[in-house]
């Protein structure tokens, strides 16, 4: 009885230790290593071993082993043994008691059918076998073996209960780990596959693409990355419903899979955008029929929903003359696909490396401009505007310049085209207004009132908060009168949405700010929109002024614009006044306001006041000389 109590205590301690390990661990091999140790001790075995039964490799591999310290003569049995052996093992098995105590029905059929259990008895001198099947591998089981060198009596009821309890614990461990594996597989599925179509997602696509690129370099082959987008998919969703759109995407994925070759990759990135990677191509030309077949497959007669759709496809090839990575290849294919849509849809377009380099240069230049704005590298130059008849300075136009650290002072044409229709243009325009208001404040503090005109880009003017930000900027500079600021808008900008532009200009006038229509005559000038736009000044484009002395057509346009402005009660100012002859001819035509090189070139703000003083002195001298001439040669009655 005392022996039974002692054995029960050992068994319970072993069960507790095994249960604790199972609760704390999620690794099957560590669980089995601990289990074989505790079972070996509790059952007083001579050896406890954990094997990995590899059916595919037809071998048994020792993983863990516990040796009874009271049997120093026992040598380790860790190693690799062939699985399929017959003959003497079977005979020995028949002569000896098998002692399969637990889960015999869970044994892999191969162990029972080919005599492998007999092999274990024969080669390992096993008196009792004890299996714990763990189906963690598709090609094998884990096996726990208790080995006694001497013959042991049949296990009693207590031992059988203990073994059964251990077996149930290992079953729980098996279930726990199976659930963990299923969870891991679910996470893997979510992380690497599109939930709608089951295709690879972007993460898996990029990983496979990188592998393909590495293999391509070794083999000397090419790969083609193709980006496909359905034409008009949004309208299908809007017209037929999201469920129909979803069914369509699944059908498209199935059609594309039928076209791809073994080893190629098909992925869905988002919405109706699919990407294919074609491996091991001798050249891009060999892929062109495949690209066309993809388009034909999509456009084949109707889907189950009765819809007829087409697709646009863009393709890029690797390797290229310049180094590229996987993300760049995808961007290239996407860019080419966009070109296919612009060209009419239902076609493919091949990536153009030269055009891509231009885009990259634009992007790099935009980022450099953004950094220049942060680093305060931009400055404003000011070009005076005068009344050519009286000589009065009526204001100045603010013109942006970039004080580039390496390239020196850059004119607007060197950098503004890179941010055309880009949000950065709005940021830069806000900076120009803020800087001009600060300069007006400085001049007023010095006793000089000089109105400043600022060019406003069409994108900046179209911002919903344009007027609100303008009012806030004026409020930050209370010394500035609203009339000190004039905003110049291009004639072509005003045409974009004349009703909206007109509302914006009226709101600006309510703040006290005046507006000028810049480069007048270069757009589609219309009497109706000139009537509707509340602009105070019309600026004649310099291209007409510059050639008016030689080109009768330009002179006629000038006369017409001046008459038009007078009819509508607008002031008119001429740009590009380059010589005194231009000034004199403009005065003869009735245009008194002008700006240009004959008056002054654009200059830094700190030079304006000194120029102003020189200009006034020059005009005073000029008037004095005229007065002297009039005294010397008084005009006759006829004159």
Secondary structure as a PSIPRED ss2 file (coil, helix, strand):
# PSIPRED VFORMAT (PSIPRED V4.0)

   1 X C   1.000  0.000  0.000
   2 X H   0.000  1.000  0.000
   3 X H   0.000  1.000  0.000
   4 X H   0.000  1.000  0.000
   5 X H   0.000  1.000  0.000
   6 X H   0.000  1.000  0.000
   7 X H   0.000  1.000  0.000
   8 X H   0.000  1.000  0.000
   9 X H   0.000  1.000  0.000
  10 X H   0.000  1.000  0.000
  11 X H   0.000  1.000  0.000
  12 X H   0.000  1.000  0.000
  13 X H   0.000  1.000  0.000
  14 X H   0.000  1.000  0.000
  15 X H   0.000  1.000  0.000
  16 X H   0.000  1.000  0.000
  17 X H   0.000  1.000  0.000
  18 X H   0.000  1.000  0.000
  19 X H   0.000  1.000  0.000
  20 X H   0.000  1.000  0.000
  21 X H   0.000  1.000  0.000
  22 X H   0.000  1.000  0.000
  23 X H   0.000  1.000  0.000
  24 X H   0.000  1.000  0.000
  25 X C   1.000  0.000  0.000
  26 X C   1.000  0.000  0.000
  27 X C   1.000  0.000  0.000
  28 X H   0.000  1.000  0.000
  29 X H   0.000  1.000  0.000
  30 X H   0.000  1.000  0.000
  31 X H   0.000  1.000  0.000
  32 X H   0.000  1.000  0.000
  33 X H   0.000  1.000  0.000
  34 X H   0.000  1.000  0.000
  35 X H   0.000  1.000  0.000
  36 X H   0.000  1.000  0.000
  37 X H   0.000  1.000  0.000
  38 X H   0.000  1.000  0.000
  39 X H   0.000  1.000  0.000
  40 X H   0.000  1.000  0.000
  41 X H   0.000  1.000  0.000
  42 X H   0.000  1.000  0.000
  43 X C   1.000  0.000  0.000
  44 X C   1.000  0.000  0.000
  45 X C   1.000  0.000  0.000
  46 X C   1.000  0.000  0.000
  47 X E   0.000  0.000  1.000
  48 X E   0.000  0.000  1.000
  49 X E   0.000  0.000  1.000
  50 X E   0.000  0.000  1.000
  51 X E   0.000  0.000  1.000
  52 X E   0.000  0.000  1.000
  53 X E   0.000  0.000  1.000
  54 X E   0.000  0.000  1.000
  55 X C   1.000  0.000  0.000
  56 X C   1.000  0.000  0.000
  57 X C   1.000  0.000  0.000
  58 X C   1.000  0.000  0.000
  59 X E   0.000  0.000  1.000
  60 X E   0.000  0.000  1.000
  61 X E   0.000  0.000  1.000
  62 X E   0.000  0.000  1.000
  63 X E   0.000  0.000  1.000
  64 X E   0.000  0.000  1.000
  65 X E   0.000  0.000  1.000
  66 X E   0.000  0.000  1.000
  67 X E   0.000  0.000  1.000
  68 X C   1.000  0.000  0.000
  69 X C   1.000  0.000  0.000
  70 X C   1.000  0.000  0.000
  71 X C   1.000  0.000  0.000
  72 X C   1.000  0.000  0.000
  73 X C   1.000  0.000  0.000
  74 X C   1.000  0.000  0.000
  75 X C   1.000  0.000  0.000
  76 X C   1.000  0.000  0.000
  77 X C   1.000  0.000  0.000
  78 X C   1.000  0.000  0.000
  79 X C   1.000  0.000  0.000
  80 X E   0.000  0.000  1.000
  81 X E   0.000  0.000  1.000
  82 X E   0.000  0.000  1.000
  83 X C   1.000  0.000  0.000
  84 X C   1.000  0.000  0.000
  85 X C   1.000  0.000  0.000
  86 X C   1.000  0.000  0.000
  87 X C   1.000  0.000  0.000
  88 X H   0.000  1.000  0.000
  89 X H   0.000  1.000  0.000
  90 X H   0.000  1.000  0.000
  91 X H   0.000  1.000  0.000
  92 X H   0.000  1.000  0.000
  93 X H   0.000  1.000  0.000
  94 X H   0.000  1.000  0.000
  95 X H   0.000  1.000  0.000
  96 X C   1.000  0.000  0.000
  97 X C   1.000  0.000  0.000
  98 X C   1.000  0.000  0.000
  99 X C   1.000  0.000  0.000
 100 X E   0.000  0.000  1.000
 101 X C   1.000  0.000  0.000
 102 X C   1.000  0.000  0.000
 103 X C   1.000  0.000  0.000
 104 X H   0.000  1.000  0.000
 105 X H   0.000  1.000  0.000
 106 X H   0.000  1.000  0.000
 107 X C   1.000  0.000  0.000
 108 X C   1.000  0.000  0.000
 109 X H   0.000  1.000  0.000
 110 X H   0.000  1.000  0.000
 111 X H   0.000  1.000  0.000
 112 X H   0.000  1.000  0.000
 113 X H   0.000  1.000  0.000
 114 X C   1.000  0.000  0.000
 115 X C   1.000  0.000  0.000
 116 X H   0.000  1.000  0.000
 117 X H   0.000  1.000  0.000
 118 X H   0.000  1.000  0.000
 119 X H   0.000  1.000  0.000
 120 X H   0.000  1.000  0.000
 121 X H   0.000  1.000  0.000
 122 X H   0.000  1.000  0.000
 123 X H   0.000  1.000  0.000
 124 X H   0.000  1.000  0.000
 125 X C   1.000  0.000  0.000
 126 X C   1.000  0.000  0.000
 127 X C   1.000  0.000  0.000
 128 X C   1.000  0.000  0.000
 129 X E   0.000  0.000  1.000
 130 X C   1.000  0.000  0.000
 131 X C   1.000  0.000  0.000
 132 X C   1.000  0.000  0.000
 133 X C   1.000  0.000  0.000
 134 X C   1.000  0.000  0.000
 135 X C   1.000  0.000  0.000
 136 X C   1.000  0.000  0.000
 137 X E   0.000  0.000  1.000
 138 X C   1.000  0.000  0.000
 139 X C   1.000  0.000  0.000
 140 X E   0.000  0.000  1.000
 141 X E   0.000  0.000  1.000
 142 X E   0.000  0.000  1.000
 143 X E   0.000  0.000  1.000
 144 X E   0.000  0.000  1.000
 145 X E   0.000  0.000  1.000
 146 X E   0.000  0.000  1.000
 147 X E   0.000  0.000  1.000
 148 X C   1.000  0.000  0.000
 149 X C   1.000  0.000  0.000
 150 X C   1.000  0.000  0.000
 151 X C   1.000  0.000  0.000
 152 X C   1.000  0.000  0.000
 153 X C   1.000  0.000  0.000
 154 X C   1.000  0.000  0.000
 155 X C   1.000  0.000  0.000
 156 X C   1.000  0.000  0.000
 157 X H   0.000  1.000  0.000
 158 X H   0.000  1.000  0.000
 159 X H   0.000  1.000  0.000
 160 X H   0.000  1.000  0.000
 161 X H   0.000  1.000  0.000
 162 X H   0.000  1.000  0.000
 163 X H   0.000  1.000  0.000
 164 X H   0.000  1.000  0.000
 165 X H   0.000  1.000  0.000
 166 X H   0.000  1.000  0.000
 167 X H   0.000  1.000  0.000
 168 X H   0.000  1.000  0.000
 169 X H   0.000  1.000  0.000
 170 X H   0.000  1.000  0.000
 171 X H   0.000  1.000  0.000
 172 X H   0.000  1.000  0.000
 173 X H   0.000  1.000  0.000
 174 X H   0.000  1.000  0.000
 175 X H   0.000  1.000  0.000
 176 X H   0.000  1.000  0.000
 177 X H   0.000  1.000  0.000
 178 X H   0.000  1.000  0.000
 179 X H   0.000  1.000  0.000
 180 X H   0.000  1.000  0.000
 181 X H   0.000  1.000  0.000
 182 X H   0.000  1.000  0.000
 183 X H   0.000  1.000  0.000
 184 X H   0.000  1.000  0.000
 185 X H   0.000  1.000  0.000
 186 X H   0.000  1.000  0.000
 187 X H   0.000  1.000  0.000
 188 X H   0.000  1.000  0.000
 189 X H   0.000  1.000  0.000
 190 X H   0.000  1.000  0.000
 191 X H   0.000  1.000  0.000
 192 X H   0.000  1.000  0.000
 193 X E   0.000  0.000  1.000
 194 X C   1.000  0.000  0.000
 195 X C   1.000  0.000  0.000
 196 X C   1.000  0.000  0.000
 197 X C   1.000  0.000  0.000
 198 X C   1.000  0.000  0.000
 199 X C   1.000  0.000  0.000
 200 X E   0.000  0.000  1.000
 201 X C   1.000  0.000  0.000
 202 X H   0.000  1.000  0.000
 203 X H   0.000  1.000  0.000
 204 X H   0.000  1.000  0.000
 205 X H   0.000  1.000  0.000
 206 X H   0.000  1.000  0.000
 207 X H   0.000  1.000  0.000
 208 X H   0.000  1.000  0.000
 209 X H   0.000  1.000  0.000
 210 X H   0.000  1.000  0.000
 211 X H   0.000  1.000  0.000
 212 X H   0.000  1.000  0.000
 213 X H   0.000  1.000  0.000
 214 X H   0.000  1.000  0.000
 215 X H   0.000  1.000  0.000
 216 X H   0.000  1.000  0.000
 217 X H   0.000  1.000  0.000
 218 X H   0.000  1.000  0.000
 219 X H   0.000  1.000  0.000
 220 X C   1.000  0.000  0.000
 221 X C   1.000  0.000  0.000
 222 X E   0.000  0.000  1.000
 223 X E   0.000  0.000  1.000
 224 X E   0.000  0.000  1.000
 225 X E   0.000  0.000  1.000
 226 X E   0.000  0.000  1.000
 227 X E   0.000  0.000  1.000
 228 X E   0.000  0.000  1.000
 229 X E   0.000  0.000  1.000
 230 X E   0.000  0.000  1.000
 231 X C   1.000  0.000  0.000
 232 X C   1.000  0.000  0.000
 233 X H   0.000  1.000  0.000
 234 X H   0.000  1.000  0.000
 235 X H   0.000  1.000  0.000
 236 X H   0.000  1.000  0.000
 237 X H   0.000  1.000  0.000
 238 X H   0.000  1.000  0.000
 239 X H   0.000  1.000  0.000
 240 X H   0.000  1.000  0.000
 241 X C   1.000  0.000  0.000
 242 X H   0.000  1.000  0.000
 243 X H   0.000  1.000  0.000
 244 X H   0.000  1.000  0.000
 245 X H   0.000  1.000  0.000
 246 X H   0.000  1.000  0.000
 247 X H   0.000  1.000  0.000
 248 X H   0.000  1.000  0.000
 249 X H   0.000  1.000  0.000
 250 X H   0.000  1.000  0.000
 251 X H   0.000  1.000  0.000
 252 X H   0.000  1.000  0.000
 253 X H   0.000  1.000  0.000
 254 X H   0.000  1.000  0.000
 255 X H   0.000  1.000  0.000
 256 X H   0.000  1.000  0.000
 257 X H   0.000  1.000  0.000
 258 X H   0.000  1.000  0.000
 259 X H   0.000  1.000  0.000
 260 X C   1.000  0.000  0.000
 261 X C   1.000  0.000  0.000
 262 X C   1.000  0.000  0.000
 263 X C   1.000  0.000  0.000
 264 X C   1.000  0.000  0.000
 265 X E   0.000  0.000  1.000
 266 X E   0.000  0.000  1.000
 267 X E   0.000  0.000  1.000
 268 X E   0.000  0.000  1.000
 269 X E   0.000  0.000  1.000
 270 X E   0.000  0.000  1.000
 271 X C   1.000  0.000  0.000
 272 X C   1.000  0.000  0.000
 273 X E   0.000  0.000  1.000
 274 X E   0.000  0.000  1.000
 275 X E   0.000  0.000  1.000
 276 X E   0.000  0.000  1.000
 277 X E   0.000  0.000  1.000
 278 X E   0.000  0.000  1.000
 279 X E   0.000  0.000  1.000
 280 X E   0.000  0.000  1.000
 281 X E   0.000  0.000  1.000
 282 X C   1.000  0.000  0.000
 283 X C   1.000  0.000  0.000
 284 X C   1.000  0.000  0.000
 285 X H   0.000  1.000  0.000
 286 X H   0.000  1.000  0.000
 287 X H   0.000  1.000  0.000
 288 X H   0.000  1.000  0.000
 289 X H   0.000  1.000  0.000
 290 X H   0.000  1.000  0.000
 291 X H   0.000  1.000  0.000
 292 X H   0.000  1.000  0.000
 293 X H   0.000  1.000  0.000
 294 X H   0.000  1.000  0.000
 295 X H   0.000  1.000  0.000
 296 X H   0.000  1.000  0.000
 297 X H   0.000  1.000  0.000
 298 X H   0.000  1.000  0.000
 299 X H   0.000  1.000  0.000
 300 X C   1.000  0.000  0.000
 301 X C   1.000  0.000  0.000
 302 X C   1.000  0.000  0.000
 303 X C   1.000  0.000  0.000
 304 X C   1.000  0.000  0.000
 305 X C   1.000  0.000  0.000
 306 X C   1.000  0.000  0.000
 307 X C   1.000  0.000  0.000
 308 X C   1.000  0.000  0.000
 309 X C   1.000  0.000  0.000
 310 X C   1.000  0.000  0.000
 311 X E   0.000  0.000  1.000
 312 X E   0.000  0.000  1.000
 313 X E   0.000  0.000  1.000
 314 X E   0.000  0.000  1.000
 315 X E   0.000  0.000  1.000
 316 X E   0.000  0.000  1.000
 317 X E   0.000  0.000  1.000
 318 X E   0.000  0.000  1.000
 319 X C   1.000  0.000  0.000
 320 X C   1.000  0.000  0.000
 321 X C   1.000  0.000  0.000
 322 X C   1.000  0.000  0.000
 323 X C   1.000  0.000  0.000
 324 X C   1.000  0.000  0.000
 325 X C   1.000  0.000  0.000
 326 X H   0.000  1.000  0.000
 327 X H   0.000  1.000  0.000
 328 X H   0.000  1.000  0.000
 329 X H   0.000  1.000  0.000
 330 X H   0.000  1.000  0.000
 331 X H   0.000  1.000  0.000
 332 X H   0.000  1.000  0.000
 333 X H   0.000  1.000  0.000
 334 X H   0.000  1.000  0.000
 335 X H   0.000  1.000  0.000
 336 X H   0.000  1.000  0.000
 337 X H   0.000  1.000  0.000
 338 X H   0.000  1.000  0.000
 339 X H   0.000  1.000  0.000
 340 X H   0.000  1.000  0.000
 341 X H   0.000  1.000  0.000
 342 X H   0.000  1.000  0.000
 343 X C   1.000  0.000  0.000
 344 X C   1.000  0.000  0.000
 345 X C   1.000  0.000  0.000
 346 X C   1.000  0.000  0.000
 347 X C   1.000  0.000  0.000
 348 X E   0.000  0.000  1.000
 349 X E   0.000  0.000  1.000
 350 X E   0.000  0.000  1.000
 351 X C   1.000  0.000  0.000
 352 X C   1.000  0.000  0.000
 353 X H   0.000  1.000  0.000
 354 X H   0.000  1.000  0.000
 355 X H   0.000  1.000  0.000
 356 X H   0.000  1.000  0.000
 357 X H   0.000  1.000  0.000
 358 X H   0.000  1.000  0.000
 359 X H   0.000  1.000  0.000
 360 X H   0.000  1.000  0.000
 361 X H   0.000  1.000  0.000
 362 X H   0.000  1.000  0.000
 363 X H   0.000  1.000  0.000
 364 X H   0.000  1.000  0.000
 365 X H   0.000  1.000  0.000
 366 X H   0.000  1.000  0.000
 367 X H   0.000  1.000  0.000
 368 X H   0.000  1.000  0.000
 369 X H   0.000  1.000  0.000
 370 X H   0.000  1.000  0.000
 371 X H   0.000  1.000  0.000
 372 X H   0.000  1.000  0.000
 373 X H   0.000  1.000  0.000
 374 X H   0.000  1.000  0.000
 375 X C   1.000  0.000  0.000
 376 X C   1.000  0.000  0.000
 377 X C   1.000  0.000  0.000
 378 X E   0.000  0.000  1.000
 379 X E   0.000  0.000  1.000
 380 X E   0.000  0.000  1.000
 381 X E   0.000  0.000  1.000
 382 X E   0.000  0.000  1.000
 383 X E   0.000  0.000  1.000
 384 X E   0.000  0.000  1.000
 385 X E   0.000  0.000  1.000
 386 X E   0.000  0.000  1.000
 387 X E   0.000  0.000  1.000
 388 X C   1.000  0.000  0.000
 389 X C   1.000  0.000  0.000
 390 X C   1.000  0.000  0.000
 391 X C   1.000  0.000  0.000
 392 X C   1.000  0.000  0.000
 393 X E   0.000  0.000  1.000
 394 X E   0.000  0.000  1.000
 395 X E   0.000  0.000  1.000
 396 X E   0.000  0.000  1.000
 397 X E   0.000  0.000  1.000
 398 X E   0.000  0.000  1.000
 399 X E   0.000  0.000  1.000
 400 X E   0.000  0.000  1.000
 401 X E   0.000  0.000  1.000
 402 X E   0.000  0.000  1.000
 403 X E   0.000  0.000  1.000
 404 X E   0.000  0.000  1.000
 405 X C   1.000  0.000  0.000
 406 X C   1.000  0.000  0.000
 407 X C   1.000  0.000  0.000
 408 X E   0.000  0.000  1.000
 409 X E   0.000  0.000  1.000
 410 X E   0.000  0.000  1.000
 411 X C   1.000  0.000  0.000
 412 X H   0.000  1.000  0.000
 413 X H   0.000  1.000  0.000
 414 X H   0.000  1.000  0.000
 415 X C   1.000  0.000  0.000
 416 X H   0.000  1.000  0.000
 417 X H   0.000  1.000  0.000
 418 X H   0.000  1.000  0.000
 419 X H   0.000  1.000  0.000
 420 X C   1.000  0.000  0.000
 421 X C   1.000  0.000  0.000
 422 X C   1.000  0.000  0.000
 423 X H   0.000  1.000  0.000
 424 X H   0.000  1.000  0.000
 425 X H   0.000  1.000  0.000
 426 X H   0.000  1.000  0.000
 427 X H   0.000  1.000  0.000
 428 X H   0.000  1.000  0.000
 429 X H   0.000  1.000  0.000
 430 X H   0.000  1.000  0.000
 431 X H   0.000  1.000  0.000
 432 X H   0.000  1.000  0.000
 433 X H   0.000  1.000  0.000
 434 X H   0.000  1.000  0.000
 435 X H   0.000  1.000  0.000
 436 X H   0.000  1.000  0.000
 437 X H   0.000  1.000  0.000
 438 X H   0.000  1.000  0.000
 439 X H   0.000  1.000  0.000
 440 X H   0.000  1.000  0.000
 441 X H   0.000  1.000  0.000
 442 X H   0.000  1.000  0.000
 443 X H   0.000  1.000  0.000
 444 X H   0.000  1.000  0.000
 445 X H   0.000  1.000  0.000
 446 X C   1.000  0.000  0.000
 447 X C   1.000  0.000  0.000
 448 X C   1.000  0.000  0.000
 449 X C   1.000  0.000  0.000
 450 X C   1.000  0.000  0.000
 451 X C   1.000  0.000  0.000
 452 X E   0.000  0.000  1.000
 453 X E   0.000  0.000  1.000
 454 X E   0.000  0.000  1.000
 455 X E   0.000  0.000  1.000
 456 X E   0.000  0.000  1.000
 457 X C   1.000  0.000  0.000
 458 X H   0.000  1.000  0.000
 459 X H   0.000  1.000  0.000
 460 X H   0.000  1.000  0.000
 461 X H   0.000  1.000  0.000
 462 X C   1.000  0.000  0.000
 463 X C   1.000  0.000  0.000
 464 X C   1.000  0.000  0.000
 465 X C   1.000  0.000  0.000
 466 X H   0.000  1.000  0.000
 467 X H   0.000  1.000  0.000
 468 X H   0.000  1.000  0.000
 469 X H   0.000  1.000  0.000
 470 X H   0.000  1.000  0.000
 471 X H   0.000  1.000  0.000
 472 X H   0.000  1.000  0.000
 473 X H   0.000  1.000  0.000
 474 X H   0.000  1.000  0.000
 475 X H   0.000  1.000  0.000
 476 X H   0.000  1.000  0.000
 477 X C   1.000  0.000  0.000
 478 X C   1.000  0.000  0.000
 479 X C   1.000  0.000  0.000
 480 X C   1.000  0.000  0.000
 481 X C   1.000  0.000  0.000
 482 X H   0.000  1.000  0.000
 483 X H   0.000  1.000  0.000
 484 X H   0.000  1.000  0.000
 485 X E   0.000  0.000  1.000
 486 X E   0.000  0.000  1.000
 487 X E   0.000  0.000  1.000
 488 X E   0.000  0.000  1.000
 489 X E   0.000  0.000  1.000
 490 X E   0.000  0.000  1.000
 491 X H   0.000  1.000  0.000
 492 X H   0.000  1.000  0.000
 493 X H   0.000  1.000  0.000
 494 X H   0.000  1.000  0.000
 495 X C   1.000  0.000  0.000
 496 X C   1.000  0.000  0.000
 497 X C   1.000  0.000  0.000
 498 X H   0.000  1.000  0.000
 499 X H   0.000  1.000  0.000
 500 X H   0.000  1.000  0.000
 501 X H   0.000  1.000  0.000
 502 X H   0.000  1.000  0.000
 503 X H   0.000  1.000  0.000
 504 X H   0.000  1.000  0.000
 505 X H   0.000  1.000  0.000
 506 X H   0.000  1.000  0.000
 507 X H   0.000  1.000  0.000
 508 X H   0.000  1.000  0.000
 509 X H   0.000  1.000  0.000
 510 X H   0.000  1.000  0.000
 511 X C   1.000  0.000  0.000
 512 X C   1.000  0.000  0.000
 513 X C   1.000  0.000  0.000
 514 X E   0.000  0.000  1.000
 515 X E   0.000  0.000  1.000
 516 X E   0.000  0.000  1.000
 517 X E   0.000  0.000  1.000
 518 X E   0.000  0.000  1.000
 519 X E   0.000  0.000  1.000
 520 X E   0.000  0.000  1.000
 521 X C   1.000  0.000  0.000
 522 X C   1.000  0.000  0.000
 523 X C   1.000  0.000  0.000
 524 X C   1.000  0.000  0.000
 525 X C   1.000  0.000  0.000
 526 X C   1.000  0.000  0.000
 527 X H   0.000  1.000  0.000
 528 X H   0.000  1.000  0.000
 529 X H   0.000  1.000  0.000
 530 X H   0.000  1.000  0.000
 531 X H   0.000  1.000  0.000
 532 X H   0.000  1.000  0.000
 533 X C   1.000  0.000  0.000
 534 X C   1.000  0.000  0.000
 535 X C   1.000  0.000  0.000
 536 X C   1.000  0.000  0.000
 537 X E   0.000  0.000  1.000
 538 X E   0.000  0.000  1.000
 539 X E   0.000  0.000  1.000
 540 X E   0.000  0.000  1.000
 541 X C   1.000  0.000  0.000
 542 X H   0.000  1.000  0.000
 543 X H   0.000  1.000  0.000
 544 X H   0.000  1.000  0.000
 545 X H   0.000  1.000  0.000
 546 X H   0.000  1.000  0.000
 547 X C   1.000  0.000  0.000
 548 X C   1.000  0.000  0.000
 549 X C   1.000  0.000  0.000
 550 X C   1.000  0.000  0.000
 551 X C   1.000  0.000  0.000
 552 X H   0.000  1.000  0.000
 553 X H   0.000  1.000  0.000
 554 X H   0.000  1.000  0.000
 555 X H   0.000  1.000  0.000
 556 X H   0.000  1.000  0.000
 557 X H   0.000  1.000  0.000
 558 X H   0.000  1.000  0.000
 559 X H   0.000  1.000  0.000
 560 X H   0.000  1.000  0.000
 561 X H   0.000  1.000  0.000
 562 X H   0.000  1.000  0.000
 563 X H   0.000  1.000  0.000
 564 X H   0.000  1.000  0.000
 565 X H   0.000  1.000  0.000
 566 X H   0.000  1.000  0.000
 567 X H   0.000  1.000  0.000
 568 X C   1.000  0.000  0.000
 569 X C   1.000  0.000  0.000
 570 X C   1.000  0.000  0.000
 571 X E   0.000  0.000  1.000
 572 X E   0.000  0.000  1.000
 573 X E   0.000  0.000  1.000
 574 X E   0.000  0.000  1.000
 575 X C   1.000  0.000  0.000
 576 X C   1.000  0.000  0.000
 577 X C   1.000  0.000  0.000
 578 X C   1.000  0.000  0.000
 579 X C   1.000  0.000  0.000
 580 X H   0.000  1.000  0.000
 581 X H   0.000  1.000  0.000
 582 X H   0.000  1.000  0.000
 583 X H   0.000  1.000  0.000
 584 X H   0.000  1.000  0.000
 585 X H   0.000  1.000  0.000
 586 X H   0.000  1.000  0.000
 587 X H   0.000  1.000  0.000
 588 X H   0.000  1.000  0.000
 589 X H   0.000  1.000  0.000
 590 X C   1.000  0.000  0.000
 591 X C   1.000  0.000  0.000
 592 X C   1.000  0.000  0.000
 593 X E   0.000  0.000  1.000
 594 X E   0.000  0.000  1.000
 595 X C   1.000  0.000  0.000
 596 X C   1.000  0.000  0.000
 597 X C   1.000  0.000  0.000
 598 X C   1.000  0.000  0.000
 599 X C   1.000  0.000  0.000
 600 X C   1.000  0.000  0.000
 601 X C   1.000  0.000  0.000
 602 X C   1.000  0.000  0.000
 603 X E   0.000  0.000  1.000
 604 X E   0.000  0.000  1.000
 605 X H   0.000  1.000  0.000
 606 X H   0.000  1.000  0.000
 607 X H   0.000  1.000  0.000
 608 X H   0.000  1.000  0.000
 609 X H   0.000  1.000  0.000
 610 X H   0.000  1.000  0.000
 611 X H   0.000  1.000  0.000
 612 X H   0.000  1.000  0.000
 613 X H   0.000  1.000  0.000
 614 X H   0.000  1.000  0.000
 615 X H   0.000  1.000  0.000
 616 X H   0.000  1.000  0.000
 617 X H   0.000  1.000  0.000
 618 X H   0.000  1.000  0.000
 619 X H   0.000  1.000  0.000
 620 X H   0.000  1.000  0.000
 621 X H   0.000  1.000  0.000
 622 X H   0.000  1.000  0.000
 623 X H   0.000  1.000  0.000
 624 X H   0.000  1.000  0.000
 625 X H   0.000  1.000  0.000
 626 X H   0.000  1.000  0.000
 627 X H   0.000  1.000  0.000
 628 X H   0.000  1.000  0.000
 629 X H   0.000  1.000  0.000
 630 X H   0.000  1.000  0.000
 631 X H   0.000  1.000  0.000
 632 X H   0.000  1.000  0.000
 633 X C   1.000  0.000  0.000
 634 X C   1.000  0.000  0.000
 635 X C   1.000  0.000  0.000
 636 X C   1.000  0.000  0.000
 637 X C   1.000  0.000  0.000
 638 X C   1.000  0.000  0.000
 639 X C   1.000  0.000  0.000
